[in-house]
Amino acid sequence: MAQDSRSATDAQIPDHAPSADLNMDIPHPSRMYDYYLGGKDNFPADREAAEQVLRIVPELRMAARMNRAFLGRAIHYAAAAGLSQFLDIGTGIPTAGNTHEVAQRVNPQARVAYVDNDPIVLTHARALMAGTGHGLTHVVQADLREPEKILADPVVRKVIDYDQPVVLVLAAILHFIPDSDQPHAIVRDLLEPLAPGSLLILSHGSWDAEGEDFSGRAEQMKGPYSRASAQLHLRSRSEITQLFDGVELLEPGVVPVSNWRAEATPEEWNGSRGFYGGVGSKP
């Protein structure tokens, strides 16, 4: 695939038009996550649900920050290792340290395809990328539960060359996929066409925190999320590790996001020990 350093607005690839229905009265996980991070791209329903969650798990603000920092370190590692294609699914509302910003800081020619199912995410992401100075970066509206449609999407195919290694990013998204929708199969199907040497960057919330069982509070969190557009499905550390089947885990394995190739302070570790992340390489 030929290199293309044009901006999203200049590349002449037709992004999919987002739905006009933003469902402002229904909490959305990506907007709630934006609130945890201190963002302003959320609505009263999102803030109300997020505050209910924070009363149950006040350390979730720290967990969200540590997950964002983990993502930045993992993306930087991938770009510094020479990988230049990124497929980020469930990207969430843009905030500091987006995938394309971290990757293109290392390699200005890095190519990024974002995928999310929330119209407000697409609107904000496209506004962010409207300026110059980006490598080829596009945003697509699609559902993680339909991996074959994501992989076949014409915009994704214009940005991503499956014959070359790809960085697949699934950060804080699979815990919104119930077992009935087969999250393991989704990851497997997304990895299947990717070239050897591709990386999987994945993080996931858990009730199985290091040193403590959060299952009681995890059960309480289901209440606020039950009214959201996607429900919460926390998993054990062992179940999260199984999502890396088919790739070789890089050191230090599946660990609290604050500890992935970083030295966490006690506050950072305590706030994120129920949020695991890891990076795996496809053989």
C-alpha angles and dihedrals in degrees: 000000000000118000116252123187097179121126123254091261094050101043093081094221109138108238114211112262111244123236114267091225109091093174091221092178094057119072113241122203094226092053091045088051089051088055092050087054092051096254127149101218096100139092133234092264090054093048093048093051092044092051090052089053092047091054087059098038109019091173090067090094089061091044090054091050092048091048089053091049091049090053091052093051093047094048091048090050091051095047093045088051089060102260111139106177123079129184107190113187121190090015097169127207112330116260135155114317101026117181095255092048094052095041096045092047086065096035117015089199094058113131121220132189114189121199126191136148098217115095093210090057090055093047094052095041093053092048090051092052097044093098129078128264100065128119115231103310127165140171125219130190108226142128123256089218089069102057094162091059092049092050092047096044109126093224092050090047090052091054101036126055107200091199089070127058115280131197107227111201120199102165118171093335109099093067085072091059115086122221088250088067090053104235091189090057091048091055091045093050092049092049096044100082095038119108122251110273092042116137132225115210109190137167129178139177120245142190086210100084121176106269097002141061108231095181093115094054091038089059090051091051090062089073099067092037092050088073093048127094089255128030127228121253110180117191138198122264088251092053091048090051089053089061086071092063109137096031132079111244115233120222130310090027124211105347139148105296092242090061101049102118091328138092108241125207115235089256093051093047094046092049096049106031090109092054114078131193140173145163125231133188123220110233 
